[in-house]
Amino acid sequence: MQQFNTVIIGMGRMGRTRYQEMTRHGGFNITGVCDNNLECIQDYSGNKYSDWKECIDNEQPEVVVVCTVNAVIPDIVCYALDKGCHVFSEKPPGRNLKDTLRMKEKYDKTNGLVLKFGFNHRYHNSIIEAKSLIDSGFLGDVVAARGVYGKAANLMRDEWRNNIDIAGGGILLDQGIHMLDLLRYFVGDFSEISGFTDNLVWKESAGEDTAFATMRTQDGKVATLHSSAIQWKHKFDLDIMLTDGYIALNGLLTSTKSYGEESITYYKKDLEIKSGKIGNPKEYTMCFDEDSSWELEIKEFYDALTGRGIVENGTIEDATQVMSLIDKVYKKNND
Ligand SMILES: NC(=O)c1ccc[n+]([C@@H]2O[C@H](COP(=O)([O-])OP(=O)(O)OC[C@H]3O[C@@H](n4cnc5c(N)ncnc54)[C@H](O)[C@@H]3O)[C@@H](O)[C@H]2O)c1
């Protein structure tokens, strides 16, 4: 198996997850890890760095994996691309649209390099099933969708996510971005968006605890998003309405299992009432007990590196589109 010399920068929760997954995959030879908090890398073998530039300069890797806090992501991505490295970076693609466009400008000047952002939700089993069900045409065309993604968060806790200079935003940028990405994935590119963010409970927090948005595509498909840090429980619900039925995605399998069982339910429109009752129809449900999202995401990245595939999910285009939507919602708030 072809192996790519790789460094991982930022060895917190996501850095460790990527390290495990890339090691398990086998196509990555992780020669160095970097974290400015040396405690985070003390247990790793290989070369250790506290300075990411030194790490890239010394290791001269083929692949750089960026799992730092949001504020540092654009600098590392741009530097790595300049050095001719392929890059896998965590979401969000920077703190704001300006950051994303900086990376896009840099990437557009490269040739043959792979750049992928970690929108791992697209690889959850329920999402994969929903996509293939939609693409099959069995339920007709998507016309509308409604996404709710919520958690219980303490926005006053002393951590980088609650520091607006480092994080760039609140719950919309941190978690809602995944649901926005999925809404784009299922419904299409949105040409209109209106929405707002608010601090309904965490009044002192610089980052919002709530975001609502309504979007419409050029051809009239509509989607809504509710992103919440004050759901007080973990919740993932995505309803997709089609011309001949609906799909409901409930729960999301994560390591904590706190988002509930991951399932996809669908119903094929039957106005002759042969199956169930109108308004309470016969549905089909599939449940999943495995989260392969990290594995599938890294596989797609590796296949793009070897030329066996391309980056289909988490492209710089996806990153730019989703950040442009978020930018518009944040700007509307400041109008
Ligand atoms: N794909 C997903 O579903 C998902 C889930 C969680 C987090 N994330 C993203 O991953 C990134 C990291 O999040 P996390 O939960 O692992 O946070 P974390 O706090 O656990 O880890 C971040 C690490 O980066 C290190 N770091 C910060 N600045 C650095 C610098 N200048 N040089 C080197 N290391 C530096 C910190 O010391 C820390 O160990 C964030 O951008 C976050 O949005 C993505």
The ligand as a Gaussian input file, in Angstrom:
#p B3LYP/6-31G(d) Opt

LIG

0 1
 N      -15.466000      17.145000      12.168000
 C      -16.074000      17.254000      13.330000
 O      -17.157000      16.740000      13.513000
 C      -15.393000      18.021000      14.443000
 C      -15.703000      17.704000      15.776000
 C      -15.055000      18.440000      16.779000
 C      -14.162000      19.449000      16.450000
 N      -13.917000      19.745000      15.136000
 C      -12.967000      20.813000      14.781000
 O      -11.627000      20.355000      15.018000
 C      -10.804000      21.418000      15.477000
 C      -10.220000      21.018000      16.829000
 O      -11.262000      20.769000      17.729000
 P      -11.046000      19.818000      19.009000
 O      -12.402000      19.468000      19.503000
 O      -10.095000      18.729000      18.690000
 O      -10.390000      20.862000      20.006000
 P       -9.269000      20.569000      21.096000
 O       -9.218000      21.753000      21.959000
 O       -9.514000      19.226000      21.734000
 O       -7.930000      20.452000      20.239000
 C       -7.316000      21.554000      19.612000
 C       -5.815000      21.387000      19.794000
 O       -5.120000      22.355000      19.005000
 C       -3.991000      22.764000      19.756000
 N       -3.511000      24.046000      19.233000
 C       -4.092000      25.273000      19.364000
 N       -3.343000      26.202000      18.759000
 C       -2.268000      25.574000      18.235000
 C       -1.120000      26.002000      17.508000
 N       -0.933000      27.297000      17.180000
 N       -0.206000      25.079000      17.125000
 C       -0.385000      23.767000      17.446000
 N       -1.448000      23.298000      18.148000
 C       -2.374000      24.197000      18.529000
 C       -4.496000      22.838000      21.187000
 O       -3.445000      22.812000      22.131000
 C       -5.377000      21.594000      21.259000
 O       -4.671000      20.449000      21.718000
 C      -11.701000      22.642000      15.537000
 O      -11.529000      23.399000      14.372000
 C      -13.109000      22.066000      15.607000
 O      -14.090000      22.918000      15.056000
 C      -14.490000      19.026000      14.154000

